[in-house]
């Protein structure tokens, strides 16, 4: 073996590698307990919050932050934060030498959901339970379970069609039978019915917009409701009459 330089070099390298590994293991064994003792000095939220209160965060994390910089369970912190009403998603990470940073994505409420007052819809069409911290004029959306994304999409679509007449939506509702009804900000109901290939919802609502300036009646005033489910016309319902049908052009 002494006459084989290549073998000697390989053995030497192997011994050096083993010695380095042993030193590394020793360092970890010696240092790990000391690293665990590094105190956690600061918890920082990386951006300004609009809906989530600092007091809510402190209360949510108080028990979970009892530990050192390395022993605090980041996953537990994240899950706890995501239980807060206005938190859509949270990210938590360690920042050397002794800080934990928190990034929170808040829900942005765009509508109320359902008949009650405890649920809201965010910009993704997701329903979440929370109370508005201040009075806001938000439309109300309603529909079967799991339909919130579609109802929000239709709300945006209907709002664009109604824009020329200066009317905003107070409510968009989808029935269990998949029929659509909208309520304008002045209280007028517009029954659009179910989606149809020959007469899509957009076409029926556009017909309503086209005839909207003529819907006043000299004897009855403005109608309470307009039924747009007819293929070539619509029906008007007034406060003092059972119904009034008007044939419109296609």
Secondary structure as UniProt FT lines:
FT   TURN            2..3
FT   HELIX           5..36
FT   STRAND          42..45
FT   HELIX           54..61
FT   TURN            62..65
FT   TURN            69..71
FT   HELIX           74..81
FT   TURN            82..83
FT   TURN            85..86
FT   STRAND          87..95
FT   TURN            96..98
FT   STRAND          99..106
FT   STRAND          109..113
FT   STRAND          119..122
FT   TURN            123..124
FT   STRAND          127..129
FT   STRAND          139..142
FT   TURN            145..146
FT   HELIX           148..162
FT   HELIX           163..165
FT   STRAND          169..174
FT   TURN            176..177
FT   STRAND          180..184
FT   TURN            185..186
FT   STRAND          189..193
FT   HELIX           201..211
FT   HELIX           212..214
FT   TURN            218..220
FT   STRAND          225..227
FT   STRAND          234..237
FT   TURN            239..240
FT   STRAND          244..246
//
